Amino acid sequence: MGEELVFTFDVDGDDFTSAGQASVQIKKNLRQLGINPEIIRRVSIAMYEGEINMVIHAGGGEATVKVCEDYIEIILKDSGPGIKNIDQAMQEGFSTAPDRIRSLGFGAGMGLPNMKRYTDSMEIDSTVGVGTTVVMRVNIV
Amino acid sequence: MKISNMKELLEAEVLCCEENIDKHVYSACGCDLMSDVLAYVKDQAVLLTGLVNPQVIRTAEMMDMICIVFVRSKAPTDEMLALAKESGIVIMKTDKRLYEACGLLYTNGLVGNKVK
């Protein structure tokens, strides 16, 4: 694979039931490229949690996945309220999600920790009132 | 354990992808919290849950799970069944409660559960 492949998705923030569609599509795309199934699973789970977060907290956003020779990069960008305290948000169990989301099986404070767990690197750039960008990488080799 | 054995043990009804019930599952997860399901890697697992919304199907798909059992007679929607069919995920429902359903599978040999 000489050149990088880029996939971009708009994540709809209005409909929680449709959240995850981009992750499902990425999983299919990566399968078609013949990527190792374990790598695909890690990428798609991390992206899925990120998508869910964007829908819950930020009213949607944009997801970009770059497939490079040595790694897959996932960039999640939103214009939501931002994260006040990233260290706190990274703690398992810490959540600001509303009860409505908890009743749907999410919002238990596992999203960001799961994203970190399944990726080789994760960086969060967030400004309150401006938005959040999360960049994750999963190494292919 | 074959999915068909699970169907018998749980006295379950298969709602879609019956053609896949001869596949084997090697671990199980009983949970209504999808974020917890996503926290652990399992190979060829089954998800038992009482939660009914499309994210249950997507979560199972992300985890490469091949079967979902809805407990306490919970019935998935047509939209959920359509999503499951796309991925070949066997959907079953049982009258049993989550605790009893998990206990039956565990005592009959489905004990594998590898935490990453």
Interface residues (C-beta under 8 A of the other chain):
Chain A: F16 T17 S18 A19 G20 S23 V24 K27 P37 R41 S44 I45 Y48 E49 I52 L104 G105 F106 G107 A108 G109 M110 G111 P113 N114 R117
Chain B: D32 L33 M34 S35 D36 L38 A39 V41 L51 N53 P54 Q55 V56 R58 T59 E61 M62 M63 D64 E79 K116
